[in-house]
Amino acid sequence: MGRKSPECSRHVQRRIAAAVPGAQHRSLPGQTHMIKTKVLAPVLADYFVEAIACKSRS
């Protein structure tokens, strides 16, 4: 979720993340709800690398 998104949207996203087990909420500076790929890609990559690392430790 971009920090420039409307507060009502950010609130809903935080609530969804809190309700979904294992979910994370990230607020990306300078972005609206139409997050640019070059901003989102490294965040997703970090998330998946950590998820793989956690799974391999299990």
DSSP file (Angstrom, degrees, kcal/mol; ACC not computed):
  #  RESIDUE AA STRUCTURE BP1 BP2  ACC     N-H-->O    O-->H-N    N-H-->O    O-->H-N    TCO  KAPPA ALPHA  PHI   PSI    X-CA   Y-CA   Z-CA
    1    1 A M              0   0    0      0, 0.0    27,-2.9     0, 0.0     2,-0.2   0.000 360.0 360.0 360.0 134.5    0.0    0.0    0.0
    2    2 A G  B >   -a   28   0A   0     30,-0.4     3,-1.7    25,-0.2    30,-0.1  -0.573 360.0-129.8 -82.3 145.7    1.3    3.4   -0.9
    3    3 A R  T 3  S+     0   0    0     25,-2.2    29,-0.2     1,-0.3    -1,-0.1   0.676 108.6  60.3 -67.9 -16.2    1.5    6.1    1.7
    4    4 A K  T 3  S+     0   0    0     27,-3.2    -1,-0.3    24,-0.4    28,-0.2   0.455  82.0 109.8 -89.1  -1.0   -0.2    8.5   -0.7
    5    5 A S  S <  S-     0   0    0     -3,-1.7     5,-0.1    26,-0.5    26,-0.0  -0.334  86.9 -82.2 -69.0 156.0   -3.3    6.2   -0.8
    6    6 A P    >>  -     0   0    0      0, 0.0     4,-2.1     0, 0.0     3,-0.6  -0.286  37.6-120.5 -58.4 144.4   -6.5    7.4    0.9
    7    7 A E  H 3> S+     0   0    0      1,-0.2     4,-2.6     2,-0.2     5,-0.2   0.858 112.2  58.4 -56.9 -38.1   -6.5    6.8    4.6
    8    8 A C  H 3> S+     0   0    0      1,-0.2     4,-1.9     2,-0.2    -1,-0.2   0.893 107.9  46.8 -61.9 -37.9   -9.7    4.7    4.4
    9    9 A S  H <> S+     0   0    0     -3,-0.6     4,-2.4     2,-0.2    -1,-0.2   0.914 112.1  49.4 -68.1 -42.9   -7.8    2.3    2.0
   10   10 A R  H  X S+     0   0    0     -4,-2.1     4,-2.2     1,-0.2    -2,-0.2   0.889 109.7  52.6 -63.7 -37.9   -4.8    2.1    4.2
   11   11 A H  H  X S+     0   0    0     -4,-2.6     4,-2.1    -5,-0.2    -1,-0.2   0.929 109.7  48.0 -62.6 -46.0   -7.0    1.4    7.2
   12   12 A V  H  X S+     0   0    0     -4,-1.9     4,-2.5     1,-0.2    -2,-0.2   0.917 110.8  51.4 -62.0 -43.6   -8.7   -1.5    5.4
   13   13 A Q  H  X S+     0   0    0     -4,-2.4     4,-2.4     1,-0.2    -1,-0.2   0.893 109.2  50.2 -62.2 -40.3   -5.4   -2.9    4.3
   14   14 A R  H  X S+     0   0    0     -4,-2.2     4,-2.0     2,-0.2    -1,-0.2   0.905 111.0  49.6 -63.5 -40.3   -4.0   -2.8    7.9
   15   15 A R  H  X S+     0   0    0     -4,-2.1     4,-1.5     2,-0.2    -2,-0.2   0.903 110.7  49.3 -66.0 -41.6   -7.1   -4.6    9.1
   16   16 A I  H  X S+     0   0    0     -4,-2.5     4,-1.7     1,-0.2     3,-0.3   0.939 110.9  49.8 -62.6 -46.2   -6.9   -7.3    6.4
   17   17 A A  H  < S+     0   0    0     -4,-2.4     6,-0.3     1,-0.2    -1,-0.2   0.877 110.1  51.3 -61.2 -37.3   -3.2   -7.9    7.3
   18   18 A A  H  < S+     0   0    0     -4,-2.0    -1,-0.2     1,-0.2    -2,-0.2   0.816 112.4  46.5 -68.8 -29.4   -4.0   -8.2   11.0
   19   19 A A  H  < S+     0   0    0     -4,-1.5    -2,-0.2    -3,-0.3    -1,-0.2   0.724  97.6  77.8 -86.1 -22.5   -6.7  -10.8   10.2
   20   20 A V  S >< S-     0   0    0     -4,-1.7     3,-2.1    -5,-0.1    -1,-0.0  -0.793  87.2-119.7 -95.2 119.2   -4.8  -13.0    7.9
   21   21 A P  T 3  S+     0   0    0      0, 0.0     3,-0.1     0, 0.0    -2,-0.1  -0.308  95.9   7.7 -57.3 131.0   -2.3  -15.3    9.6
   22   22 A G  T 3  S+     0   0    0      1,-0.3    -4,-0.1    -4,-0.1    -5,-0.1   0.401  96.8 138.0  80.6  -2.9    1.3  -14.7    8.5
   23   23 A A    <   -     0   0    0     -3,-2.1     2,-0.3    -6,-0.3    -1,-0.3  -0.349  36.9-156.4 -75.1 156.7    0.3  -11.6    6.5
   24   24 A Q        -     0   0    0     -3,-0.1     2,-0.5    -2,-0.1    -6,-0.0  -0.966   6.1-146.3-130.0 148.2    2.4   -8.4    6.6
   25   25 A H        -     0   0    0     -2,-0.3     2,-0.4    -8,-0.1   -11,-0.0  -0.971  17.4-175.8-115.1 128.7    1.4   -4.8    5.8
   26   26 A R        -     0   0    0     -2,-0.5     2,-0.6     2,-0.0    -2,-0.0  -0.974  14.7-154.0-123.3 138.6    3.9   -2.5    4.2
   27   27 A S        -     0   0    0     -2,-0.4   -25,-0.2   -24,-0.0    -2,-0.0  -0.958  15.1-152.0-112.2 117.0    3.5    1.2    3.5
   28   28 A L  B >   -a    2   0A   0    -27,-2.9   -25,-2.2    -2,-0.6     3,-1.5  -0.791  16.5-124.4 -98.2 118.3    5.6    2.3    0.6
   29   29 A P  T 3  S+     0   0    0      0, 0.0     3,-0.1     0, 0.0    -1,-0.0  -0.258  89.9  14.3 -62.1 141.7    6.7    6.0    0.6
   30   30 A G  T 3  S+     0   0    0      1,-0.2     2,-0.3   -28,-0.0   -28,-0.1   0.482 103.4 111.8  78.5   2.8    5.8    8.1   -2.4
   31   31 A Q    <   -     0   0    0     -3,-1.5   -27,-3.2   -30,-0.1   -26,-0.5  -0.792  50.0-156.6-111.9 151.8    3.4    5.6   -3.8
   32   32 A T        -     0   0    0     -2,-0.3   -30,-0.4     2,-0.3   -27,-0.2  -0.207  56.9 -73.9 -98.0-161.3   -0.4    5.6   -4.2
   33   33 A H  S    S+     0   0    0      1,-0.2     2,-0.8   -29,-0.2    -2,-0.0   0.577 127.6  73.0 -74.4  -6.5   -2.5    2.4   -4.5
   34   34 A M  S    S-     0   0    0    -33,-0.0    -2,-0.3     2,-0.0    -1,-0.2  -0.648  82.3-165.8-102.0  71.7   -1.1    2.1   -8.0
   35   35 A I        -     0   0    0     -2,-0.8     2,-0.1    -4,-0.1    -2,-0.1  -0.352  20.2-116.2 -67.8 133.8    2.4    1.0   -6.8
   36   36 A K    >>  -     0   0    0      1,-0.1     4,-2.4    -2,-0.1     3,-1.1  -0.433  17.1-126.9 -70.3 141.4    5.1    1.2   -9.4
   37   37 A T  H 3> S+     0   0    0      1,-0.3     4,-3.0     2,-0.2    -1,-0.1   0.875 108.5  57.7 -56.9 -41.4    6.7   -2.2  -10.3
   38   38 A K  H 34 S+     0   0    0      1,-0.2    -1,-0.3     2,-0.2    -2,-0.0   0.744 112.1  42.5 -66.6 -20.9   10.2   -0.9   -9.6
   39   39 A V  H <> S+     0   0    0     -3,-1.1     4,-0.7     2,-0.1    -2,-0.2   0.848 118.3  43.8 -86.9 -40.7    9.2   -0.1   -6.1
   40   40 A L  H  X S+     0   0    0     -4,-2.4     4,-2.5     1,-0.2     3,-0.3   0.864 100.0  69.4 -74.1 -37.7    7.2   -3.2   -5.4
   41   41 A A  H  X S+     0   0    0     -4,-3.0     4,-2.6     1,-0.2     5,-0.2   0.889  99.9  45.2 -54.4 -49.6    9.6   -5.8   -6.9
   42   42 A P  H  > S+     0   0    0      0, 0.0     4,-2.3     0, 0.0    -1,-0.2   0.853 112.4  53.0 -66.4 -30.3   12.4   -5.5   -4.3
   43   43 A V  H  X S+     0   0    0     -4,-0.7     4,-2.0    -3,-0.3    -2,-0.2   0.931 112.3  44.4 -67.1 -44.7    9.8   -5.6   -1.5
   44   44 A L  H  X S+     0   0    0     -4,-2.5     4,-2.7     2,-0.2     5,-0.2   0.905 111.5  53.5 -65.3 -41.2    8.3   -8.8   -2.9
   45   45 A A  H  X S+     0   0    0     -4,-2.6     4,-2.5    -5,-0.3     5,-0.2   0.931 109.5  48.0 -59.5 -45.9   11.7  -10.3   -3.5
   46   46 A D  H  X S+     0   0    0     -4,-2.3     4,-2.2     1,-0.2    -1,-0.2   0.908 111.4  51.3 -60.7 -42.0   12.7   -9.7    0.2
   47   47 A Y  H  X S+     0   0    0     -4,-2.0     4,-2.4     1,-0.2    -2,-0.2   0.935 112.7  44.2 -61.2 -47.8    9.4  -11.2    1.4
   48   48 A F  H  X S+     0   0    0     -4,-2.7     4,-2.5     2,-0.2     5,-0.2   0.863 111.0  53.6 -70.2 -35.2    9.9  -14.4   -0.7
   49   49 A V  H  X S+     0   0    0     -4,-2.5     4,-2.3    -5,-0.2    -1,-0.2   0.930 112.3  45.5 -61.8 -44.3   13.5  -14.8    0.2
   50   50 A E  H  X S+     0   0    0     -4,-2.2     4,-2.6    -5,-0.2    -2,-0.2   0.899 111.7  52.0 -65.7 -40.2   12.6  -14.6    3.9
   51   51 A A  H  X S+     0   0    0     -4,-2.4     4,-2.2     2,-0.2    -2,-0.2   0.905 111.3  46.9 -63.1 -41.4    9.7  -17.0    3.4
   52   52 A I  H  X S+     0   0    0     -4,-2.5     4,-2.3     2,-0.2    -1,-0.2   0.908 112.1  50.7 -65.8 -41.8   11.9  -19.5    1.7
   53   53 A A  H  X S+     0   0    0     -4,-2.3     4,-1.3     1,-0.2    -2,-0.2   0.909 111.0  48.4 -62.9 -42.4   14.5  -19.2    4.5
   54   54 A C  H  X S+     0   0    0     -4,-2.6     4,-0.7     1,-0.2    -1,-0.2   0.904 111.5  49.9 -64.2 -41.5   11.9  -19.7    7.2
   55   55 A K  H >< S+     0   0    0     -4,-2.2     3,-0.8     1,-0.2    -1,-0.2   0.890 108.6  52.0 -65.5 -38.7   10.6  -22.8    5.4
   56   56 A S  H 3< S+     0   0    0     -4,-2.3    -1,-0.2     1,-0.2    -2,-0.2   0.763 105.6  55.9 -71.7 -22.7   14.0  -24.3    5.0
   57   57 A R  H 3<        0   0    0     -4,-1.3    -1,-0.2     1,-0.2    -2,-0.2   0.656 360.0 360.0 -79.0 -15.5   14.7  -23.8    8.8
   58   58 A S    <<        0   0    0     -3,-0.8    -1,-0.2    -4,-0.7    -2,-0.2   0.473 360.0 360.0 -77.0 360.0   11.5  -25.8    9.6
